[in-house]
Every structure is written in C-alpha cells, then in structure tokens.
Amino acid sequence: MRKKIIAANWKMNKTVSEAVTFLDTFLLELGEEKRVDVVICPPFTALAKVSEVLSDVSNVRLGAQNMHWEKPGAYTGEVSADMLRELFVRYVVLGHSERRSLFGETDAVVNRKTKAALAAVLKPIVCVGETLDERDAGRVESVLSTQLSGSLADLSAKEFEEVIIAYEPVWAIGTGRTASPEQAQAAHAFIRAHLETMAGKAVADKVRIQYGGSVKPANTAELMSQPDIDGALVGGASLEARGFVEIVKHAL
Ligand code: 13P
C-alpha cells in the first residue's frame, strides 16, 4: 500500500512572515495527522525559517522548489543540494512545467538535477505533463514517455524507489480546470506502466505518483480515490492554511 503524499508548492508566494502566519494556523488545524505524508515547499527565502518552525513537528516535512545539480561554486543565483540538506530539506520539486516553459529546463537538465538530489539523499518530486495542444493532438502518452525516460535516465532500482512523480497537465495548472478523475487515472496508469518498462514491476508498484493541477478541497477525495493516484502537488489552494488542511484530510 503506497502512503499518500500531499505537497504544497507555494511557487513565488509568501514572505517569511507570511509563511510563519500560515504555519501557525496550519499546524494547529492539522494536529497529529500522520496517515498522509505532508510536505511544504516554500520559496528559498523562507526555507530556513520554516525549517526552524518545523524542527519540533514530526508529521510535516520540508521541500524546496528547485536546486542546481552542481557542487558549490560559481553559479550565480543558484542553490545547491548541500545548502538544502543543511536546512533539513527532504524533498525537492524538479522539472516543474513553469521551470520547463519559463526557464528552459529540458529533460536532460531535470535528469542531472534528479541524480544530484538522489546523491544528496533528497527525494526528488519529478514533474511531467502535457500541454493542451499536445493533448488535443493525441500526444499525451508520447510526451509523458519522453519526459519520463529523459528525466529518469540511468537511475538504479534503489534510486528509482526514492523518486516521486508529479503528473501535472499544463492545461490544468492555475486554470481552475482540473483533469477529471478518469483522465488523471488514465495518465497515472500509463506513467506506472512506463516506469515498469524502465525499472521493473516491483519498483513501479512502489513509486508514488502525485496529481497536480487545480487541486482544491472539493475535488481532492475523488482524485485520491483513483488506484494510481498517490497524492497531490498543490499550488494555489496550498496558500490558504485551512483549505490545505482540508485537502490533506480528504486524501485519507
Ligand atoms: P495549481 O494547484 O495552482 O493549479 O498549481 C498546480 C501546480 O503547479 C503545483 O505544482
């Protein structure tokens, strides 16, 4: 049985003080819930403070939204895995569609980052997903295969098991237009089948696949009841503490 994992991707939102205000309410309302893995991915500037607040909280983990693949050095504006590790970051979102479309990240880049994250014992949340044009052209499966094969190339079976995949159809991100549970399940089943071709059935059965794209309290339960949907990566609806607690509770 795969444990559900619900992650908040705050994107470029929340100052340090706004993050603290969120956590005050969120942690109180969440209570001791441990049946779901909960991850908060604030912007880099808030990681240290959120880490401090979470230091005596056992059921919420810290994630980053990106990292560079290189060891520390002359890479202006970048953040290394070691820097994240020191702040007790456990997860890192890689290859988000906004990174791919706005900042030119390719599957090869995502692969380098994934390997560097794994080498640093960070759990990568590797994002894949098709655009609306690609869906309309009947290319969902070929796009997902290419992204998965490229982003997860040359991982050992043991490394594969540490990876979390986030299926985020680009047309559903920030649009209020969620994939239907059937559409999402079909994509997740395809992703799992593709992982099986890459790493074998035993590994593919263990990998958790999150859905992302306009997840909100009202649609969480139905999405999470699908057999191959193992959690959610939540953008907009993760910015409001009570709503995000509701999403976590609906994942049970
Ligand atoms: P929204 O939940 O705002 O659609 O964003 C999804 C997302 O991109 C999470 O990474």
Boltz pocket constraint, residues with backbone or C-beta under 6 A from the ligand:
constraints:
  - pocket:
      binder: B
      contacts: [[A, 9], [A, 96], [A, 168], [A, 172], [A, 173], [A, 174], [A, 175], [A, 176], [A, 212], [A, 213], [A, 214], [A, 215], [A, 233], [A, 234], [A, 235], [A, 236], [A, 237]]
      max_distance: 6.0
